[in-house]
């Protein structure tokens, strides 16, 4: 599959396949390894999307050639990962404890330190196209990294976190036997 995809990308020929039960016609642009899984970045119905290779079935090439879209190429060149589209800019507060890790190796896409505080903590900005990817990192780094703005993103994170806590609490007590 990877060889066929690579050839289709190089020759700029549209491909078809079954993905999550739906027949797809895609203009393939790039193969991306994201956390150990391979994805195809391609345009379907005018939108840049990522398709996990392991879920692609009944792959075939078509006779239809396409020209590379400069905007799609630019997005692929500037996006880290597999989430494409409109980005949300977030301002984060990083504790002094986590600041060393964050400055040694950027944790967030388009990360930029905007302020270093006397206590060793940092304020930074990042731009993400998928807030849930940001939320996963924030949960991992709690309480050392928190959202300062925008307020709507901070509220979404709080709601998401509370819902996860509630679900974990309910599952814990559902599976416990009372003796």
VENMOWO-V514449 format. One record per pair of residues at least 6 apart in sequence whose ideal C-beta (glycine too) atoms are under 6 Angstrom apart, sorted by the first residue. I is the first residue (numbers start at 1). J is the second residue. Records with the same first field share a line. If there is no record, write none. Layout:
I: J + J
This chain:
1: 59
5: 28 + 40
8: 15 + 28 + 61
9: 28
12: 65 + 66
13: 61 + 65
14: 25 + 27 + 62 + 64
15: 26 + 28 + 61
16: 25 + 60
17: 24 + 56 + 58 + 59
18: 57 + 58
19: 51 + 55 + 56
24: 44
26: 42 + 44
27: 42 + 43 + 66
28: 40 + 42
29: 41 + 42
30: 41 + 76
32: 39 + 41 + 82
34: 81 + 82
38: 53
39: 50 + 52 + 82
40: 51
41: 50 + 76
48: 72 + 84
50: 82
75: 84
80: 109
83: 129 + 130
84: 129
85: 129
87: 127 + 129
88: 128
89: 127
90: 126 + 147 + 153
91: 125 + 148 + 149
92: 124 + 145
93: 123 + 146 + 148
94: 102 + 122 + 145
95: 121 + 144
96: 119 + 120 + 121
97: 144
98: 141 + 144 + 145
99: 120 + 122
107: 137
108: 126
110: 126 + 127
111: 124 + 126
112: 125
113: 122 + 124
114: 123 + 125
115: 123
116: 122
128: 134
135: 157 + 160
138: 145
147: 153 + 154 + 157
